[in-house]
């Protein structure tokens, strides 16, 4: 099977150094395998989206010299496919309606290393007088194991650590965990290179892949860049947008974060020359085997 990778930003603000590093890693990994690199805009969270952010992200990637194969995929245009798969899960008896609010979940759930575990309150049916809010997927008491190319072996028992999780949110939107699995399968993604902040979500996605008889891609979770307070760079932590006027310097900086050891001469090179060097010298095994790197 030929290699197909992807970069899937959410339009919640402009690209920052953390998102650039993820884009560079996924792009170079795809090109080092003579594969395709796809761009997907994960615009399924309207309250968090910033008007014009998707177009801004696309322009920024173009200015940095990224070239994607095939048309850009927008999750907001794929609701019919998500609904079709949701109905399939319903027919197979894998999902149920849930009336629990966030307050209910915190009151009845137990704390694990991954957050508050859902107690399964509505699994046997919604209590009288309550109305359905979200839709949850029933998990089994088995461990999900996978070998991450950067973080190493990883294991999680969804029943003990997470509980039944949401596949349709209370606002009616398809949840990220389901949408990303459907899209990765539809686009034939063979390897996912992304930030380690999504490592803990991967077992949920693998569980869905198994239920839907999808092929599980390989995974490589790169360290996320954190600020001095240990917070991941993001719009919420006021991460600075990358400067397209200094694209070359930012690309070299990204390669340094990825432990690729670019030569000092690249600091004065053109964007095209930097990409030529990076494609020739890319080594995924050089990426630090850790969850976080300080900015």
FILUMDO-272486 format. One record per residue (C-alpha): residue number from 1; residue in three letters; chain; x, y, z. Coordinates in nm, 3 decimals. Example, Ala and Ser with C-alpha at 12.3 -4.5 7.8 and 13.67 -1.06 7.14 Angstrom:
site num:1; residu:ALA; chaine:A; X:1.230; Y:-0.450; Z:0.780
site num:2; residu:SER; chaine:A; X:1.367; Y:-0.106; Z:0.714
//
This chain:
site num:1; residu:UNK; chaine:A; X:0.000; Y:0.000; Z:0.000
site num:2; residu:UNK; chaine:A; X:0.135; Y:0.344; Z:-0.093
site num:3; residu:UNK; chaine:A; X:0.194; Y:0.594; Z:0.185
site num:4; residu:UNK; chaine:A; X:-0.074; Y:0.856; Z:0.257
site num:5; residu:UNK; chaine:A; X:-0.029; Y:1.107; Z:0.538
site num:6; residu:UNK; chaine:A; X:-0.219; Y:1.417; Z:0.642
site num:7; residu:UNK; chaine:A; X:-0.219; Y:1.742; Z:0.837
site num:8; residu:UNK; chaine:A; X:-0.550; Y:1.832; Z:1.001
site num:9; residu:UNK; chaine:A; X:-0.559; Y:2.173; Z:1.172
site num:10; residu:UNK; chaine:A; X:-0.868; Y:2.323; Z:1.337
site num:11; residu:UNK; chaine:A; X:-0.956; Y:2.679; Z:1.230
site num:12; residu:UNK; chaine:A; X:-0.952; Y:2.823; Z:1.582
site num:13; residu:UNK; chaine:A; X:-0.681; Y:3.076; Z:1.503
site num:14; residu:UNK; chaine:A; X:-0.363; Y:3.127; Z:1.298
site num:15; residu:UNK; chaine:A; X:-0.088; Y:2.868; Z:1.281
site num:16; residu:UNK; chaine:A; X:0.172; Y:2.894; Z:1.559
site num:17; residu:UNK; chaine:A; X:0.508; Y:2.723; Z:1.599
site num:18; residu:UNK; chaine:A; X:0.354; Y:2.411; Z:1.753
site num:19; residu:UNK; chaine:A; X:0.123; Y:2.357; Z:1.457
site num:20; residu:UNK; chaine:A; X:0.404; Y:2.435; Z:1.211
site num:21; residu:UNK; chaine:A; X:0.623; Y:2.167; Z:1.369
site num:22; residu:UNK; chaine:A; X:0.340; Y:1.912; Z:1.335
site num:23; residu:UNK; chaine:A; X:0.287; Y:2.011; Z:0.971
site num:24; residu:UNK; chaine:A; X:0.659; Y:1.986; Z:0.893
site num:25; residu:UNK; chaine:A; X:0.690; Y:1.642; Z:1.056
site num:26; residu:UNK; chaine:A; X:0.387; Y:1.495; Z:0.880
site num:27; residu:UNK; chaine:A; X:0.489; Y:1.648; Z:0.546
site num:28; residu:UNK; chaine:A; X:0.848; Y:1.524; Z:0.556
site num:29; residu:UNK; chaine:A; X:0.746; Y:1.178; Z:0.672
site num:30; residu:UNK; chaine:A; X:0.511; Y:1.150; Z:0.374
site num:31; residu:UNK; chaine:A; X:0.766; Y:1.281; Z:0.125
site num:32; residu:UNK; chaine:A; X:1.041; Y:1.055; Z:0.261
site num:33; residu:UNK; chaine:A; X:0.814; Y:0.762; Z:0.166
site num:34; residu:UNK; chaine:A; X:0.737; Y:0.912; Z:-0.178
site num:35; residu:UNK; chaine:A; X:0.380; Y:0.930; Z:-0.057
site num:36; residu:UNK; chaine:A; X:0.086; Y:1.168; Z:-0.062
site num:37; residu:UNK; chaine:A; X:0.029; Y:1.442; Z:0.194
site num:38; residu:UNK; chaine:A; X:-0.330; Y:1.558; Z:0.239
site num:39; residu:UNK; chaine:A; X:-0.472; Y:1.869; Z:0.404
site num:40; residu:UNK; chaine:A; X:-0.791; Y:1.843; Z:0.610
site num:41; residu:UNK; chaine:A; X:-0.962; Y:2.134; Z:0.785
site num:42; residu:UNK; chaine:A; X:-1.128; Y:2.002; Z:1.101
site num:43; residu:UNK; chaine:A; X:-1.405; Y:2.261; Z:1.128
site num:44; residu:UNK; chaine:A; X:-1.658; Y:2.076; Z:1.344
site num:45; residu:UNK; chaine:A; X:-1.660; Y:2.313; Z:1.642
site num:46; residu:UNK; chaine:A; X:-1.833; Y:2.639; Z:1.533
site num:47; residu:UNK; chaine:A; X:-1.820; Y:2.808; Z:1.878
site num:48; residu:UNK; chaine:A; X:-1.439; Y:2.783; Z:1.882
site num:49; residu:UNK; chaine:A; X:-1.378; Y:2.871; Z:1.517
site num:50; residu:UNK; chaine:A; X:-1.246; Y:3.211; Z:1.416
site num:51; residu:UNK; chaine:A; X:-1.391; Y:3.368; Z:1.103
site num:52; residu:UNK; chaine:A; X:-1.139; Y:3.352; Z:0.821
site num:53; residu:UNK; chaine:A; X:-0.901; Y:3.123; Z:1.013
site num:54; residu:UNK; chaine:A; X:-0.928; Y:2.835; Z:0.764
site num:55; residu:UNK; chaine:A; X:-0.829; Y:3.057; Z:0.472
site num:56; residu:UNK; chaine:A; X:-0.552; Y:3.209; Z:0.680
site num:57; residu:UNK; chaine:A; X:-0.412; Y:2.863; Z:0.760
site num:58; residu:UNK; chaine:A; X:-0.418; Y:2.764; Z:0.393
site num:59; residu:UNK; chaine:A; X:-0.242; Y:3.085; Z:0.284
site num:60; residu:UNK; chaine:A; X:0.019; Y:3.042; Z:0.555
site num:61; residu:UNK; chaine:A; X:0.095; Y:2.685; Z:0.448
site num:62; residu:UNK; chaine:A; X:0.129; Y:2.802; Z:0.088
site num:63; residu:UNK; chaine:A; X:0.369; Y:3.079; Z:0.190
site num:64; residu:UNK; chaine:A; X:0.580; Y:2.822; Z:0.375
site num:65; residu:UNK; chaine:A; X:0.606; Y:2.609; Z:0.062
site num:66; residu:UNK; chaine:A; X:0.381; Y:2.320; Z:0.160
site num:67; residu:UNK; chaine:A; X:0.224; Y:2.135; Z:-0.134
site num:68; residu:UNK; chaine:A; X:-0.068; Y:1.902; Z:-0.069
site num:69; residu:UNK; chaine:A; X:-0.204; Y:1.631; Z:-0.292
site num:70; residu:UNK; chaine:A; X:-0.574; Y:1.621; Z:-0.382
site num:71; residu:UNK; chaine:A; X:-0.843; Y:1.870; Z:-0.280
site num:72; residu:UNK; chaine:A; X:-0.862; Y:2.011; Z:0.071
site num:73; residu:UNK; chaine:A; X:-1.108; Y:1.816; Z:0.287
site num:74; residu:UNK; chaine:A; X:-1.347; Y:2.014; Z:0.509
site num:75; residu:UNK; chaine:A; X:-1.516; Y:1.817; Z:0.785
site num:76; residu:UNK; chaine:A; X:-1.810; Y:2.059; Z:0.788
site num:77; residu:UNK; chaine:A; X:-1.908; Y:1.926; Z:0.444
site num:78; residu:UNK; chaine:A; X:-1.913; Y:1.561; Z:0.547
site num:79; residu:UNK; chaine:A; X:-2.207; Y:1.550; Z:0.789
site num:80; residu:UNK; chaine:A; X:-2.405; Y:1.305; Z:0.574
site num:81; residu:UNK; chaine:A; X:-2.124; Y:1.050; Z:0.586
site num:82; residu:UNK; chaine:A; X:-2.089; Y:1.091; Z:0.963
site num:83; residu:UNK; chaine:A; X:-2.463; Y:1.040; Z:1.007
site num:84; residu:UNK; chaine:A; X:-2.454; Y:0.728; Z:0.790
site num:85; residu:UNK; chaine:A; X:-2.182; Y:0.571; Z:1.005
site num:86; residu:UNK; chaine:A; X:-2.361; Y:0.676; Z:1.325
site num:87; residu:UNK; chaine:A; X:-2.672; Y:0.495; Z:1.205
site num:88; residu:UNK; chaine:A; X:-2.462; Y:0.189; Z:1.128
site num:89; residu:UNK; chaine:A; X:-2.331; Y:0.189; Z:1.484
site num:90; residu:UNK; chaine:A; X:-2.686; Y:0.226; Z:1.611
site num:91; residu:UNK; chaine:A; X:-2.815; Y:-0.070; Z:1.408
site num:92; residu:UNK; chaine:A; X:-2.526; Y:-0.278; Z:1.542
site num:93; residu:UNK; chaine:A; X:-2.619; Y:-0.183; Z:1.900
site num:94; residu:UNK; chaine:A; X:-2.296; Y:0.001; Z:1.983
site num:95; residu:UNK; chaine:A; X:-2.436; Y:0.341; Z:2.083
site num:96; residu:UNK; chaine:A; X:-2.694; Y:0.489; Z:2.319
site num:97; residu:UNK; chaine:A; X:-2.840; Y:0.825; Z:2.415
site num:98; residu:UNK; chaine:A; X:-2.707; Y:1.000; Z:2.724
site num:99; residu:UNK; chaine:A; X:-2.877; Y:1.268; Z:2.934
site num:100; residu:UNK; chaine:A; X:-2.581; Y:1.346; Z:3.158
site num:101; residu:UNK; chaine:A; X:-2.452; Y:1.700; Z:3.186
site num:102; residu:UNK; chaine:A; X:-2.089; Y:1.783; Z:3.260
site num:103; residu:UNK; chaine:A; X:-2.189; Y:1.839; Z:3.622
site num:104; residu:UNK; chaine:A; X:-2.355; Y:1.495; Z:3.636
site num:105; residu:UNK; chaine:A; X:-2.045; Y:1.328; Z:3.492
site num:106; residu:UNK; chaine:A; X:-1.813; Y:1.489; Z:3.746
site num:107; residu:UNK; chaine:A; X:-2.052; Y:1.400; Z:4.031
site num:108; residu:UNK; chaine:A; X:-2.083; Y:1.031; Z:3.943
site num:109; residu:UNK; chaine:A; X:-1.757; Y:0.957; Z:3.760
site num:110; residu:UNK; chaine:A; X:-1.421; Y:0.850; Z:3.897
site num:111; residu:UNK; chaine:A; X:-1.090; Y:1.026; Z:3.837
site num:112; residu:UNK; chaine:A; X:-0.828; Y:0.835; Z:3.636
site num:113; residu:UNK; chaine:A; X:-0.497; Y:0.934; Z:3.481
site num:114; residu:UNK; chaine:A; X:-0.694; Y:1.040; Z:3.173
site num:115; residu:UNK; chaine:A; X:-0.956; Y:1.258; Z:3.342
site num:116; residu:UNK; chaine:A; X:-1.303; Y:1.182; Z:3.473
site num:117; residu:UNK; chaine:A; X:-1.422; Y:0.835; Z:3.372
site num:118; residu:UNK; chaine:A; X:-1.786; Y:0.820; Z:3.264
site num:119; residu:UNK; chaine:A; X:-1.977; Y:0.593; Z:3.505
site num:120; residu:UNK; chaine:A; X:-2.214; Y:0.448; Z:3.244
site num:121; residu:UNK; chaine:A; X:-2.515; Y:0.615; Z:3.405
site num:122; residu:UNK; chaine:A; X:-2.735; Y:0.606; Z:3.093
site num:123; residu:UNK; chaine:A; X:-2.613; Y:0.279; Z:2.945
site num:124; residu:UNK; chaine:A; X:-2.927; Y:0.097; Z:3.062
site num:125; residu:UNK; chaine:A; X:-3.155; Y:0.385; Z:2.963
site num:126; residu:UNK; chaine:A; X:-3.224; Y:0.748; Z:3.044
site num:127; residu:UNK; chaine:A; X:-3.377; Y:0.818; Z:3.384
site num:128; residu:UNK; chaine:A; X:-3.739; Y:0.929; Z:3.392
site num:129; residu:UNK; chaine:A; X:-3.781; Y:1.303; Z:3.356
site num:130; residu:UNK; chaine:A; X:-3.452; Y:1.353; Z:3.172
site num:131; residu:UNK; chaine:A; X:-3.392; Y:1.418; Z:2.802
site num:132; residu:UNK; chaine:A; X:-3.122; Y:1.290; Z:2.572
site num:133; residu:UNK; chaine:A; X:-2.826; Y:1.522; Z:2.518
site num:134; residu:UNK; chaine:A; X:-2.537; Y:1.334; Z:2.358
site num:135; residu:UNK; chaine:A; X:-2.478; Y:0.990; Z:2.208
site num:136; residu:UNK; chaine:A; X:-2.216; Y:0.759; Z:2.356
site num:137; residu:UNK; chaine:A; X:-2.031; Y:0.453; Z:2.229
site num:138; residu:UNK; chaine:A; X:-2.021; Y:0.144; Z:2.450
site num:139; residu:UNK; chaine:A; X:-1.668; Y:0.024; Z:2.518
site num:140; residu:UNK; chaine:A; X:-1.552; Y:-0.320; Z:2.628
site num:141; residu:UNK; chaine:A; X:-1.332; Y:-0.427; Z:2.916
site num:142; residu:UNK; chaine:A; X:-1.030; Y:-0.505; Z:2.700
site num:143; residu:UNK; chaine:A; X:-0.698; Y:-0.329; Z:2.652
site num:144; residu:UNK; chaine:A; X:-0.608; Y:-0.144; Z:2.335
site num:145; residu:UNK; chaine:A; X:-0.238; Y:-0.169; Z:2.254
site num:146; residu:UNK; chaine:A; X:-0.034; Y:-0.004; Z:1.979
site num:147; residu:UNK; chaine:A; X:0.332; Y:0.070; Z:1.909
site num:148; residu:UNK; chaine:A; X:0.388; Y:0.440; Z:1.847
site num:149; residu:UNK; chaine:A; X:0.690; Y:0.513; Z:1.627
site num:150; residu:UNK; chaine:A; X:0.807; Y:0.790; Z:1.861
site num:151; residu:UNK; chaine:A; X:0.647; Y:0.737; Z:2.201
site num:152; residu:UNK; chaine:A; X:0.689; Y:0.359; Z:2.202
site num:153; residu:UNK; chaine:A; X:0.444; Y:0.096; Z:2.327
site num:154; residu:UNK; chaine:A; X:0.116; Y:0.232; Z:2.461
site num:155; residu:UNK; chaine:A; X:-0.178; Y:0.059; Z:2.627
site num:156; residu:UNK; chaine:A; X:-0.515; Y:0.172; Z:2.760
site num:157; residu:UNK; chaine:A; X:-0.825; Y:-0.007; Z:2.889
site num:158; residu:UNK; chaine:A; X:-1.114; Y:0.210; Z:2.773
site num:159; residu:UNK; chaine:A; X:-1.365; Y:0.060; Z:3.017
site num:160; residu:UNK; chaine:A; X:-1.142; Y:0.122; Z:3.318
site num:161; residu:UNK; chaine:A; X:-0.971; Y:0.444; Z:3.208
site num:162; residu:UNK; chaine:A; X:-1.225; Y:0.636; Z:2.996
site num:163; residu:UNK; chaine:A; X:-1.569; Y:0.478; Z:3.003
site num:164; residu:UNK; chaine:A; X:-1.826; Y:0.499; Z:2.725
site num:165; residu:UNK; chaine:A; X:-1.734; Y:0.807; Z:2.523
site num:166; residu:UNK; chaine:A; X:-1.925; Y:1.064; Z:2.319
site num:167; residu:UNK; chaine:A; X:-1.964; Y:1.022; Z:1.942
site num:168; residu:UNK; chaine:A; X:-2.227; Y:1.293; Z:1.898
site num:169; residu:UNK; chaine:A; X:-2.211; Y:1.601; Z:2.117
site num:170; residu:UNK; chaine:A; X:-2.498; Y:1.771; Z:2.297
site num:171; residu:UNK; chaine:A; X:-2.495; Y:2.047; Z:2.031
site num:172; residu:UNK; chaine:A; X:-2.568; Y:1.789; Z:1.761
site num:173; residu:UNK; chaine:A; X:-2.218; Y:1.796; Z:1.610
site num:174; residu:UNK; chaine:A; X:-2.028; Y:1.475; Z:1.537
site num:175; residu:UNK; chaine:A; X:-1.759; Y:1.431; Z:1.801
site num:176; residu:UNK; chaine:A; X:-1.394; Y:1.452; Z:1.701
site num:177; residu:UNK; chaine:A; X:-1.320; Y:1.089; Z:1.788
site num:178; residu:UNK; chaine:A; X:-1.573; Y:0.958; Z:1.536
site num:179; residu:UNK; chaine:A; X:-1.518; Y:1.217; Z:1.262
site num:180; residu:UNK; chaine:A; X:-1.141; Y:1.171; Z:1.254
site num:181; residu:UNK; chaine:A; X:-1.172; Y:0.792; Z:1.229
site num:182; residu:UNK; chaine:A; X:-1.421; Y:0.815; Z:0.942
site num:183; residu:UNK; chaine:A; X:-1.212; Y:1.068; Z:0.752
site num:184; residu:UNK; chaine:A; X:-0.883; Y:0.884; Z:0.798
site num:185; residu:UNK; chaine:A; X:-1.044; Y:0.568; Z:0.660
site num:186; residu:UNK; chaine:A; X:-1.218; Y:0.748; Z:0.372
site num:187; residu:UNK; chaine:A; X:-0.892; Y:0.917; Z:0.269
site num:188; residu:UNK; chaine:A; X:-0.690; Y:0.597; Z:0.300
site num:189; residu:UNK; chaine:A; X:-0.448; Y:0.740; Z:0.557
site num:190; residu:UNK; chaine:A; X:-0.171; Y:0.489; Z:0.625
site num:191; residu:UNK; chaine:A; X:0.023; Y:0.679; Z:0.893
site num:192; residu:UNK; chaine:A; X:-0.071; Y:0.963; Z:1.127
site num:193; residu:UNK; chaine:A; X:0.202; Y:1.199; Z:1.244
site num:194; residu:UNK; chaine:A; X:0.063; Y:1.447; Z:1.500
site num:195; residu:UNK; chaine:A; X:0.118; Y:1.599; Z:1.842
site num:196; residu:UNK; chaine:A; X:0.151; Y:1.388; Z:2.157
site num:197; residu:UNK; chaine:A; X:-0.147; Y:1.571; Z:2.309
site num:198; residu:UNK; chaine:A; X:-0.359; Y:1.331; Z:2.100
site num:199; residu:UNK; chaine:A; X:-0.177; Y:1.016; Z:2.215
site num:200; residu:UNK; chaine:A; X:-0.436; Y:0.942; Z:2.486
site num:201; residu:UNK; chaine:A; X:-0.717; Y:0.969; Z:2.227
site num:202; residu:UNK; chaine:A; X:-0.565; Y:0.708; Z:1.998
site num:203; residu:UNK; chaine:A; X:-0.705; Y:0.397; Z:2.176
site num:204; residu:UNK; chaine:A; X:-1.058; Y:0.535; Z:2.135
site num:205; residu:UNK; chaine:A; X:-0.993; Y:0.582; Z:1.766
site num:206; residu:UNK; chaine:A; X:-0.845; Y:0.234; Z:1.728
site num:207; residu:UNK; chaine:A; X:-1.149; Y:0.087; Z:1.908
site num:208; residu:UNK; chaine:A; X:-1.378; Y:0.262; Z:1.658
site num:209; residu:UNK; chaine:A; X:-1.165; Y:0.142; Z:1.368
site num:210; residu:UNK; chaine:A; X:-1.203; Y:-0.213; Z:1.490
site num:211; residu:UNK; chaine:A; X:-1.582; Y:-0.179; Z:1.529
site num:212; residu:UNK; chaine:A; X:-1.614; Y:-0.034; Z:1.179
site num:213; residu:UNK; chaine:A; X:-1.373; Y:-0.285; Z:1.024
site num:214; residu:UNK; chaine:A; X:-1.133; Y:-0.011; Z:0.917
site num:215; residu:UNK; chaine:A; X:-0.760; Y:-0.062; Z:0.875
site num:216; residu:UNK; chaine:A; X:-0.566; Y:0.091; Z:1.165
site num:217; residu:UNK; chaine:A; X:-0.294; Y:0.327; Z:1.042
site num:218; residu:UNK; chaine:A; X:0.047; Y:0.354; Z:1.203
site num:219; residu:UNK; chaine:A; X:0.101; Y:0.634; Z:1.452
site num:220; residu:UNK; chaine:A; X:0.388; Y:0.869; Z:1.536
site num:221; residu:UNK; chaine:A; X:0.316; Y:1.128; Z:1.806
site num:222; residu:UNK; chaine:A; X:0.574; Y:1.407; Z:1.813
site num:223; residu:UNK; chaine:A; X:0.644; Y:1.606; Z:2.132
site num:224; residu:UNK; chaine:A; X:0.424; Y:1.913; Z:2.168
site num:225; residu:UNK; chaine:A; X:0.582; Y:2.250; Z:2.234
site num:226; residu:UNK; chaine:A; X:0.487; Y:2.400; Z:2.569
site num:227; residu:UNK; chaine:A; X:0.534; Y:2.748; Z:2.717
site num:228; residu:UNK; chaine:A; X:0.709; Y:2.832; Z:3.044
site num:229; residu:UNK; chaine:A; X:0.400; Y:2.730; Z:3.241
site num:230; residu:UNK; chaine:A; X:0.403; Y:2.387; Z:3.078
site num:231; residu:UNK; chaine:A; X:0.094; Y:2.463; Z:2.866
site num:232; residu:UNK; chaine:A; X:0.071; Y:2.345; Z:2.507
site num:233; residu:UNK; chaine:A; X:0.106; Y:2.628; Z:2.255
site num:234; residu:UNK; chaine:A; X:-0.246; Y:2.711; Z:2.137
site num:235; residu:UNK; chaine:A; X:-0.487; Y:2.996; Z:2.087
site num:236; residu:UNK; chaine:A; X:-0.607; Y:2.948; Z:2.445
site num:237; residu:UNK; chaine:A; X:-0.254; Y:2.999; Z:2.577
site num:238; residu:UNK; chaine:A; X:-0.203; Y:3.300; Z:2.348
site num:239; residu:UNK; chaine:A; X:0.056; Y:3.137; Z:2.127
site num:240; residu:UNK; chaine:A; X:0.213; Y:3.381; Z:1.881
site num:241; residu:UNK; chaine:A; X:0.120; Y:3.338; Z:1.515
site num:242; residu:UNK; chaine:A; X:0.413; Y:3.235; Z:1.296
site num:243; residu:UNK; chaine:A; X:0.559; Y:3.516; Z:1.085
site num:244; residu:UNK; chaine:A; X:0.532; Y:3.441; Z:0.713
site num:245; residu:UNK; chaine:A; X:0.785; Y:3.718; Z:0.644
site num:246; residu:UNK; chaine:A; X:1.044; Y:3.499; Z:0.819
site num:247; residu:UNK; chaine:A; X:0.931; Y:3.165; Z:0.677
site num:248; residu:UNK; chaine:A; X:1.283; Y:3.032; Z:0.627
site num:249; residu:UNK; chaine:A; X:1.389; Y:3.103; Z:0.985
site num:250; residu:UNK; chaine:A; X:1.068; Y:2.946; Z:1.120
site num:251; residu:UNK; chaine:A; X:1.121; Y:2.631; Z:0.910
site num:252; residu:UNK; chaine:A; X:1.476; Y:2.593; Z:1.040
site num:253; residu:UNK; chaine:A; X:1.345; Y:2.647; Z:1.393
site num:254; residu:UNK; chaine:A; X:1.087; Y:2.371; Z:1.337
site num:255; residu:UNK; chaine:A; X:1.358; Y:2.134; Z:1.213
site num:256; residu:UNK; chaine:A; X:1.557; Y:2.205; Z:1.528
site num:257; residu:UNK; chaine:A; X:1.256; Y:2.118; Z:1.746
site num:258; residu:UNK; chaine:A; X:1.236; Y:1.792; Z:1.553
site num:259; residu:UNK; chaine:A; X:1.603; Y:1.716; Z:1.627
site num:260; residu:UNK; chaine:A; X:1.700; Y:1.712; Z:1.258
site num:261; residu:UNK; chaine:A; X:2.019; Y:1.915; Z:1.318
site num:262; residu:UNK; chaine:A; X:1.999; Y:2.153; Z:1.021
site num:263; residu:UNK; chaine:A; X:2.334; Y:2.314; Z:0.934
site num:264; residu:UNK; chaine:A; X:2.393; Y:2.679; Z:1.023
site num:265; residu:UNK; chaine:A; X:2.412; Y:2.763; Z:0.652
site num:266; residu:UNK; chaine:A; X:2.037; Y:2.694; Z:0.618
site num:267; residu:UNK; chaine:A; X:1.963; Y:3.004; Z:0.825
site num:268; residu:UNK; chaine:A; X:2.042; Y:3.213; Z:0.518
site num:269; residu:UNK; chaine:A; X:1.888; Y:2.978; Z:0.261
site num:270; residu:UNK; chaine:A; X:1.564; Y:3.021; Z:0.068
site num:271; residu:UNK; chaine:A; X:1.248; Y:2.831; Z:0.165
site num:272; residu:UNK; chaine:A; X:1.297; Y:2.604; Z:-0.137
site num:273; residu:UNK; chaine:A; X:1.656; Y:2.524; Z:-0.040
site num:274; residu:UNK; chaine:A; X:1.548; Y:2.445; Z:0.317
site num:275; residu:UNK; chaine:A; X:1.283; Y:2.203; Z:0.192
site num:276; residu:UNK; chaine:A; X:1.535; Y:2.037; Z:-0.042
site num:277; residu:UNK; chaine:A; X:1.771; Y:1.976; Z:0.251
site num:278; residu:UNK; chaine:A; X:1.492; Y:1.863; Z:0.482
site num:279; residu:UNK; chaine:A; X:1.347; Y:1.610; Z:0.237
site num:280; residu:UNK; chaine:A; X:1.691; Y:1.461; Z:0.178
site num:281; residu:UNK; chaine:A; X:1.790; Y:1.440; Z:0.545
site num:282; residu:UNK; chaine:A; X:1.462; Y:1.368; Z:0.725
site num:283; residu:UNK; chaine:A; X:1.492; Y:1.099; Z:0.994
site num:284; residu:UNK; chaine:A; X:1.186; Y:1.029; Z:1.208
site num:285; residu:UNK; chaine:A; X:1.397; Y:0.831; Z:1.455
site num:286; residu:UNK; chaine:A; X:1.582; Y:1.151; Z:1.549
site num:287; residu:UNK; chaine:A; X:1.266; Y:1.307; Z:1.696
site num:288; residu:UNK; chaine:A; X:1.284; Y:1.319; Z:2.076
site num:289; residu:UNK; chaine:A; X:1.100; Y:1.032; Z:2.243
site num:290; residu:UNK; chaine:A; X:0.919; Y:1.252; Z:2.492
site num:291; residu:UNK; chaine:A; X:0.577; Y:1.411; Z:2.531
site num:292; residu:UNK; chaine:A; X:0.682; Y:1.779; Z:2.555
site num:293; residu:UNK; chaine:A; X:0.952; Y:2.023; Z:2.452
site num:294; residu:UNK; chaine:A; X:0.980; Y:2.370; Z:2.603
site num:295; residu:UNK; chaine:A; X:0.960; Y:2.663; Z:2.366
//
